[in-house]
């Protein structure tokens, strides 16, 4: 009778598993266009398409015991972990059980956010995820997203009777916003994980900041840096807590640079798609009454004299106003965004109030109705200007944290489906932005290295006249990968 050991059983189980993507993302849903050369097929969500009946196998007693004990231990640990996660969700993060926890929507949002922070952190290096962290992300996200399977809506459907007749019944299907956006977010998630998996056996590596200070100071004295190198140094010195990327002495190879640029372009598309979904979900959330009650009565007191004059002037240019404002730090930029958003809602509230007053007043009010119409048009016009300014501000600073209104919307939201979509798109947006930043830092170091190599080779071109013993060197044409744009220097 045939016998086998535990390794053979594991190999058989591995071969019988099938991996398929949960959904596909079209260009209309996410706006992502990728070239065929950049092929990403992430094993994001697993589904067993078919299960083959295993043949009759007789295991030795010692081998059989090891297999059962190992699988039971693994299953028990996973079940206990699932119990712990869902216990926290049901308690609303209130371990005392006194009913003072947060709502279900906020609890799921916090769970997704905390899981992302645990697995990805700040993404300090361009390297694949550890297998343990990747399995943790896939497993626990599947647990948290399974709640959305029960969020359905009823739609009419016609079914045929055996005698040929038809009758109308109500059937369930996933809610429309989840049906459209959740498969797209799963696809974007898998693509980001696949991009991280692409950084294997790379030409570059990372070193700690403390070990490069002395070497960098010596190299700066021996080799004068170009203005681009100085800007790159300032950019990286501002992130003193991050590991420093190191490239080969003559820079990265052409294939690596091309592949790195492909990764960056794909990440930008993922970031834009996640931002679009997150913005759409936040716009559909109700504005909490707490936020509306905290607004000042006048937009001028909220904006300040300078911004108010620019917004209410006859000629208005959002670009010129943003260039005029002092936004040197993230704190000041976020403060300006909060003030602009608050003023927009003040004008919108006045516009809606005037509209309701006009609807109740009728035509008998005469000149007073005319004044209400003019005020209503002015408030609507200023509300649109403030919205335009806020939109341009967020486009200019894509990594800006959430505003006070967005935070309160998430805090007081009761819709579990919206909470899932918002938190999932937010963590994907954050991961894509951090990945873009790490790629920009690496490209910045590579460009500075190539600039330094070109500066070192240029003095040798003029020494052929004075040193007759040296052979005459021909002029070297600039590289095809010379810096034509310095997007990472900003």
N, C-alpha and C positions, 0 to 999 in steps of 0.2 A: 504493500500500500504506500502511496506517495506521501512524503512528509516534506515539510518546509519550515523555515524559521520566521521570526518576526520581521526581518528585513524584506523577505519576499512578499509578505502580506502588505507591508507598507508600500512597496513598489507597485503592487497590484492596485491598491487604493489610489495611489497617485495617478496611475494611468487611466483609471475610470472616472476621474473628475473632469468636468468640462467647464470652461470659462467663456462667458459671453457677455458683451456689453448690454447694460440694461436698456439703453435707448441711444438713438443717434441724434446729433445736433445738426440742423441745417443752417445755411447761411442766414436765413430769415430769422432764426431764433437767437443765435448768438453773435452773428456778424463775424465769424471766424473764417478766414480763408487761408489754407495752408497748401504749400506746394507738395507735390508727390514725393520729392526727395526727402522731406521731413516727415517721415512716417512714424506715427505714434499710435500704438494699440495697447493701451494700458489694461492690465488685468484688474479692473476696478471692482466690479461686482460679480460675484460668482453665482451661477445657477446650474443645477444638475439637470442636464437635458434628458439623460436616460441612465438608468441604473441596471447593470447587467447582474444577473444572478450568479454569485460566485460558485465555483465547483466545490464538490465535497472534498474537504481537506482535513486530514487527521494530523494534529500537532502533537509533538511530544509534550509530556506533562510539564516539564520545566519551561519550555518555550511558550506554551499556552498560558501558563500563569503569568509570565512576564508581560505578554501582550495585554491581557485583561487588566492587570494592575496598572500598566502605563496609561491605557485608554481611560480607565475609570478615574484615575487621578486628574487627567487632563479635563475630562468632562465635568468633574466635580468643581474644579477650580473655575472653569468658565461659568458654570451655573451660579456659583457663589458670587462671582464678580457681577453677573447680570442682576442677581437679587439685590446686591448693594447699590448698584446704579439706580434701579427702579424704585428702591426704597427711598432714596434721596429725592427722586422726582415726585413721588406720591406725598412725601412729607413737606415738599416745598422748601427743602434745605433747612428745615427747622427740626433738629434732632431731638428736641425736647418733646415733640408731639403735642404741643399746646395749641396748635392751629394758627400760629403766628407766621407761618412760612409764606413764601411768595406764591403767585398763581402758577398754574401749569404751563402757560405760555412762556413766562419769564424763566421758569425752572429749566425748560428744555433749551431756551436760548442760552442760559448760563452754562448748561451742560455741554453744548456744542462749542461754545467759546473756550471753556476750560480745557476740553479735550484737544482743541487745536493748539492752545498754548502749551500743553503738555507734550504733544507730539512734535510740533514744528518749532516751538519757541520763537526766537527772533531770526532763525535761518542765517546763521553767521557764516556758513561755508557753503560752497557749491559742491555738494557731495550727495550720494544716494542716502536715503533714509535707512536706518538700521532695520533689520528684518523684524525685530520685536516691536519697534514703533510702528512700522507699516502695518503689521497684522493687528496691532491695537487700534489703529485708526480705522481700518476697514471693518473690523469686528464691531466696535462700539458705535461707529456711525450707522452701521446697518441696524443696530438696536434702536438708536434714537430716531432714525427715519422711518422705522416700521410703524410709528404712530400715524404717519400720513396715510397709510393704507386704509385706515378707518374713517378718514375725512372724505366723505362722498356726497354726491348730490343725486337727486332722483330726476330722471328724464323719461319721457314717454317712449315706448317701444311697441312695435307690432309683432305679434307672434302668430304663427299659422296653426290651426287646428287640424287634427287628422282627417276630417272630412273636407278640408279645403278652405274653410272659413278663417277669418283673422279676428283677433281681438287685441285691444290695447292694454298694456300693463306698464307699470312704472318699474324701471330697473335702475340700479345704482352704477355710478361711474365716478372716478376721482374728480374732485373739485377742479374747475377749469384752471385756476392759477397754479395749482400743484401739478396738474396734468401737463401744462406747458413748460413750467420753469424747473421743476424738480429733476426731470431727466437731463435737461441742459446742464444743471449744476453738477450732477453726477459725472457727466462727460468731462466738464471742465476740471473737476477734481482729479479724475483719472489722468488727464493730460498733464497736469502739474506734477503729479507723482512720477509719471513717465519721464518728464524733463529732468527731474532730479536723478532718476535712475540712469540718465544718459551721461552723467558726470563720473564715469568710471575710468580708471587708468588714465588720468589726465596729465597733461604736460606741466600744469601749474600745481602749486601746493600752498599751504598757509603756515605762517609762523607767528609767534606771539610778538606783541609790540615791544616788550622789554628787550628781546634779543636782536632787534634790528636798529635800535637807536644809534648805537656806536658805529655800526657798519654804514648806515645811511649818512651819518655826518661825515665820515671819511670819504665816501664816494662823492658827496656834494662838493667837497673841497677839491678833489682831483678832477671831477668832471663837471663843468658848469652846466646848469640845467637851462633849458629853454623856457620861455614864458608858459608854454603849455605844461611842462613838467612842474613848474612852480604851482600852477593852478591845481594840478592833480595832487600835489603834495598837501596843499591846504585842504582840499576836499577830503582826503583820507585822514589827515590829522584831526579833523573835527569828529571823526568816529574812532576815538582813541580806545574804546572798549572792544572793537572788533579785531579779529585776527587779520594780519596783513597778507594779501595775496602776493606770491612770488612766481615769476615767469622765467623761462630760460634766458641766458645772457643776451641773446639776440632777438628775444621776443617769441611769441607763439608762432607755430607753423601756419601756413595759409589755410590748410584744411581745418585746423582747430578754430581759427578766426572765423571762417565761413560758417562752421557748425555753431559757434557761439552766437553769431549774428542771427542765425535761424532760430535758435532757442529764444533769443530776446524778442524777435518779431512775433513769435507764437505767444510768448508770455504777455506781450502788450495786448494782443487780441483777446486773450483770456481775461486780462484785467478789465478791458473795456466792457466785455460781456457781463462780468460779475458786477461791475458798477451800474450798468444799465438795469439789471435785475434788482439790485439792492435799492436803487433810486425809485424804481417803479413800485416796489413793495412798500417803502417808507411813505411814498406819496399817497398810497391807498389807506394807510393807517389813520385812524381818527386822531385829531389834535386834542390832547388832554385838557380838561377845564382848568387844571392847575396851572398850565402854561399860559392860557389866555388870561387868567386872573392876575398873573404876575406881570403882565405887560404894562408899561407906562401909558398914560392917556394920550400923549403926543409923540409923534415920530421924531420930532426935532430934539426932544429931550433924550430920546434913545440913541439917535445917530450922532449928535453933536453938531455944532455950528458949521464946521467945514464940510463934512460929508453931506449934510442936509442942503447946503447951498449948491453943491455940485449936482445933486440928484434933482433938485427943483429948478435948475437953470434951463434956459430956452434951448441951449445946445448941450447935449449930453453924449459923452463918449465913455463907455465902461473901461476901455483900455487905458485911456489917459488918466482916469480917476485911480485905477489900480496902480499905475506907475507913480502917481503922486503920493499915495498912502505909504506910510512907513510900516513895512511888514518884514522886518529883519528876523523875527523869531516866530516859532510856531504858536506861541502863546498869544502874541499880538494879532497874528493872522486869524486865529480862531475867535478871538474877541471881536474883531471887526466883522467876521462872518455872522456871529451871533447877533450883533447889533443890526446888521442889514436884514437878516431874516426876521428879527422881531419887528422892525419898522414895516416890512412887507405885510406882515399879518395885522399890524395896526391899521394900515391903509385898507387892507382887504375887509377888516371888520367894519370900518367906517363905510366902505362902499356897499357892503351887504345891508348895513343898518339903513343907509339912505335909500337903497332900493326897496326895502320893506316899507319904509315911511311913505315913499312915493306911491307904492301900490295901494296903501290904505287911504291916502289923501284924496285921490280922484282928481278931476279937472276943475273943481270949484275953487281951488285955492289960488289960482291965478299966478301972480308974481312969485309967491312963496314956492310954488311947485317948480317954477323956472330956476330959482336958486338951488333947490334940491337937486335938480338935474345937472347943473353945472358942477356942484360939489361932488356929486357921484361920479361924473366923468373924470374929474381931477384926481380923486382918490384911486380910481381904477387905473389911470394913466401912471401915477406914481407907484402903485403896486407892481405894475408890469416892469417899470424901470428897476425897482429894487430886485425883482426876481431875475432880471437879466444880469444885473451886477453880481448877484450871488452865484449865478451859474458860471459866469466868467471867472469868478474867484476860485471856485472849485475846480475848474478846468486848469487854471494856472498852477494850483497847488493840489495835485491829485492825491497826495498822501496825507491830506489834512484830516485830523480826527473828526469824529461826529460832532455835530453842533448840539446845543442844549435842547433844541426841539426834538432832534432825532433820539437823543438819550431818553427823554421823557416819553416819547412815543413807544420806545421799546419797553420801558419800565411799566407803563400803564396799559399796554396792549393785552387784550384778552383772547385774541384770535390765535389759536395754536398753529394753524397752517401758515399764516403770515409770519409768525415768530420763527418757524422752521426755515422758511425761505429767506427771511432777513438775516438770521444768524449764519446760515450756510453760505449765502452769497457774500456776507461780510468777511468770514474767515478765508474764503477763496480769494477775495479781493486783496486782503492783507498779505496772504501768502504770495500772490502774483506780484504785488508791489515790492515786497522784500526780495523776491527772486530777481526782478528787474534791477533793483539797486545793487545786488551782489554782482550781477553780470556787468553793469556799468562800471563798478569799481575795478573789476578784473580787466575790462577793456581799457580803462584809464591807465592802469599800471602798464599794460602791454604797449599802449601808444607812447607813453613816456619813455619806456625802454627803447623802443625803436627810434625815437627822437634823439636819445642819448647816443645810440650806436651811430646814427648819421652824423651827429656833431663830432664824435671821436674820429670818424673816418675823413671828415672834410679837411682838417689841417694837413693831412698827408698829401693832399692833392697839390698844395702849393709848395712843398718842399723839394720837388723834382728839379727846380731851377737852381737852388743853392747847393744841393747835394748831387754832384755829377756822378757819383758812384752808384746812386740808386737808379733803377730802371725807370723810364718815363711811364707814368700811369695815365690811362685814359680817364676821361670824365665819366663818372658813374651816373646814370639816369636815376631819377627818384623812383622809389618803389611804387608798385601799383597799389599798395595798401597805405600810402601816405595819408595823413590825417586831412580830410576834406571837411569834416564836421566834428565838432567837439560837444556832442550832446551830454557827455558825462562831466564836463567842466562847469556846468551851470549849478 
